[in-house]
Amino acid sequence: MLKIFQKEIPFWLAMLVIASISAFDSYMSILAGADLGPRELNPMAKYLINLDGGRVALMVGCKTFGTSLALLLCASMRHARYKHMSVVIWALILVQIGVLCSYIPFLFVR
């Protein structure tokens, strides 16, 4: 029984990392608020901000929905024993690490 849980820990830990980085990114987007529009690098996010009149609410909502959908699909693929699941999880983690690294320059600006 314990071996079953040990096999599940890396998967759920990866899901937690993905969700945590996504939550941090949403938090930082809300903090930046109206200042985010001109600085946003992602063209889709920039479009959503402009569509919402310079507010970030629509972008954060769509981002939360997208992350939730990705995590749900990962859980479904895990349940279906998709053989390339580790590739999917690592791809998501690498994208989220890239998002996290985009905040590095702001650590040195006061």
N, C-alpha and C positions, 0 to 999 in steps of 0.2 A: 504494500500500500504506500509506503514512504517513497519507494522508487518512482511511482506514478507522479507524486507531487514534485519530486526533484526534477523530473523531465519537464514539467509545466512551468517551473520557476523562470527559466530564461525567456520564454515566450511572454509571460505576463510582465516581467521586468522590462522587456523591450517595449511592450504596449504602454507601460507607465512612463517610460522615457519619452516616447513619441507624444503622448498626451500632455506631459508636463512642459515640454518645450513649446508645444502649440499654445498652451495656456499662457506661458510667459510671453510669447510673441503677441498674443491678443492683449494681454495686460499692457505691454509696452506701446501697442498701437493706440489703446485707449488713453494712455498717459500723454502721448504725443498729440492726440486729437487733431485739431485743424492744421497744425504744423506738419502733419504727416504727408498730406497731399503732394506738396512740391518735392519732398524728399523721397517718396516711395519709389523703389526700384522696379517692383513687379508691375508690368503693364496692366494685368488683369485687376490687381488691387487698386491701382491708380484709376482705372476705369470705374470701378465700383465706388470709390471715394467721390469721384466727379459726378457720378450718377446720383449720389446721395447728397449733393450740394456741399461737398467739402467735409461732410461728417464721416466718421469711420464705422458707424453702426452697421450699415449694410455689409461692408467688407468683413467685419468681425463675425457677423451672423453667418455669412457664406463660408468663411474660413472654418468656423466651428462645425457647421454642417458637413463640410468636406472632410475634416479630420475625423469626425464621428463616423461618417460613411466608410472611410478608409480602415478605421479600427474594427468596425463591424464586419467588413469584408475579410479582414485578416482573421478574425475569430471564426468566421464561416469557413474560410479555407483551411484553417487549423482543424476544425471539426471534421471537414471532409478529407483530411489527411493529404492535402495538396503537396506533392513531392518537392516543389520548389519554394516552399514557404519561407525558408531561411533567406533566400534571395530577395523575396518581397519585403520581408522585415528589415533586412540590411539596407535596402534601397530607401525605405521610409526613414530609417534612422539617419542615413547619410544626408538626406534632404533636410531633415530637422537640424542636424548638426551644422549644415550650411546656413540655415536660418539663424541659429544661435551665434555663429561666427560673424554674421552681419552686424551684430551689436558690439563687437570688439572695439571699433573706433569710438563709440560713445562712452566707453569706460575711461578714456583719457581726456574727455572734454568736460569741463566743469562749468 
